[in-house]
């Protein structure tokens, strides 16, 4: 089992994003930002061309790669990355993280505790 699971829908979307990435970008990075009322939020962006990815873990599934800074990997262990479309046609990446210990009311930020991390 991969430490981070990437669904087929998410893998297809990541591959499409990488194809339209700035020239020389090795792919996408999933990181954690300090923000919101619960403390953290997921942030996915292109890796800048020429950026050093040696401090990242790379998770690959279904042909898609996600780079995660090692300092954040412990928060994401056991997570599933999906790509969903709601009933109004809005699409987004969906992060199902078993390590979350709480979420804010709007669902944009989350909390995680080292004691809860899945192994």
N, C-alpha and C positions, 0 to 999 in steps of 0.2 A: 504494500500500500504506500502510495506517495504521501509525504507530509502535507502537501496541498493538492487537492483534487481539482481538476479543470474539466468541466462538463463539455460535451461535444459542441453545444451552442456557444459557450464561452471561447472554446478553442477556435471555432470558425470566426468569431468576431475579432479575437486577438490576431489571427492570421491576416484578416482584412485590414486591421489597423497597421500592422507591421508593413504591409505592402504600400500603404500610403504614408508611412513614416518619413521624416526628413532623411535625405540621402546620408548613408553612413550610420544611421541609428541601429544599434544591435537589437532593439525591441522595446518592450514596455516594462516598467518597474512599478511594482505595487509596494507602497510604503504606508507608514502610519504617521499622521500629523496630529500634533497636540491642538485640540480645538473643541468647541462646543461645550455644552453643559455637562456632558459625561466624560470628557477628557480626551478622546481620540476619535479620529475618523480615517477611513480608508482613502487613499489617494493613488490614482493610477495615471501615469504619464509616460511620454516617450523618453527614452534614454537619449541624452544629447550625443550627437556624433563625436567619437573620440573619448567619451566619458569612461572612466575606470570602473569596471564592474567586478573587479577582483574581490571587493568586500561584500558582494551579493551572493546569495544562494540562488541557483537557477532551477526552477521547477518546470518540467516539460511533460506534456501529455497531449495526445491527439495532434501532434505536430506544432503545438503552440508552446511558447516559452514565456514564463513570467520570472522576472528578476526581483528578488526581495532583499533589501539590506539585512545583513546578518543580525544586526541589533534589533530588528523587528520580527525575525523568524519565530522566536519563541511565542509571540502573541498569536501567530497564525497557524501553528501546528494543528493539523486535523481539519483545517478549513476547506470548504468547497467554494470554488468560484464558478458562478453561473452567469448566464446572460438571459434576461427575462424581458418580456413585453407585456405591459398591462392592458386592460380592456380598452383604454383610450389610444393605444398604439405607441405609448412612450416606452422606449427601451433603455435598459441600463444593466451594468454589471451588478450582480447580487452576491454578497459575501455572507456565507453561512458559517459562522465561527463558533465552535463549541466552547471556546475559551472566554467568550463574553460573559461578564457577570452582571451587566446592566446596560440599558440603552436609554437615551433621552426620549422625551415624549414624541418628538418628530421623527425619531429613528435615524437621524444623521450622525450621531456620535455614540460612542460606546465606551464601556469600562472593561478592563481585563485584569485578572489577578494571577500572579505567578503560581499561587497555590492551586488554581483551577486548571492549569494547562494540561491538555490531554497528552498522554504518552502511549 
